[in-house]
Amino acid sequence: DLPRTFPGHEFIATQEGMAALRRILLAFSFHNPVIGYCQSLNYIAAMMLLVMKNEERAFWVLTALLEDILYPDCHAQDLKGCHVEQRVLKHLLDKKVPS
């Protein structure tokens, strides 16, 4: 997944950027083995790295986002959290924008 992560970006596409992104994702997978690595985490981690401009800060913001902010199990293997969020969105759309 790493080479497909923002392939044209001036930092992420470099060896240094890829190495930093790899370290963040690897550290997170050890920190939270229940989630480990899931597709899309590369894009989230890359964005955190670009905004924070520091690997450690990017790691901790990624950790807070996945463990404390997003709905639980959004990045579980069965994507249960995503299904819950989709149902809530559908309910809100049905209520606010009836067909």
Secondary structure in CASP SS format (residue, H / E / C, confidence):
PFRMAT SS
TARGET T0000
AUTHOR 0000-0000-0000
METHOD secondary structure of the structure
MODEL  1
D C 1.00
L H 1.00
P H 1.00
R H 1.00
T C 1.00
F C 1.00
P C 1.00
G C 1.00
H C 1.00
E C 1.00
F C 1.00
I C 1.00
A C 1.00
T C 1.00
Q H 1.00
E H 1.00
G H 1.00
M H 1.00
A H 1.00
A H 1.00
L H 1.00
R H 1.00
R H 1.00
I H 1.00
L H 1.00
L H 1.00
A H 1.00
F H 1.00
S H 1.00
F H 1.00
H H 1.00
N C 1.00
P C 1.00
V C 1.00
I C 1.00
G C 1.00
Y C 1.00
C C 1.00
Q C 1.00
S C 1.00
L H 1.00
N H 1.00
Y H 1.00
I H 1.00
A H 1.00
A H 1.00
M H 1.00
M H 1.00
L H 1.00
L H 1.00
V H 1.00
M H 1.00
K C 1.00
N C 1.00
E H 1.00
E H 1.00
R H 1.00
A H 1.00
F H 1.00
W H 1.00
V H 1.00
L H 1.00
T H 1.00
A H 1.00
L H 1.00
L H 1.00
E H 1.00
D H 1.00
I H 1.00
L C 1.00
Y C 1.00
P C 1.00
D C 1.00
C C 1.00
H C 1.00
A C 1.00
Q C 1.00
D C 1.00
L C 1.00
K H 1.00
G H 1.00
C H 1.00
H H 1.00
V H 1.00
E H 1.00
Q H 1.00
R H 1.00
V H 1.00
L H 1.00
K H 1.00
H H 1.00
L H 1.00
L H 1.00
D H 1.00
K H 1.00
K H 1.00
V C 1.00
P C 1.00
S C 1.00
END
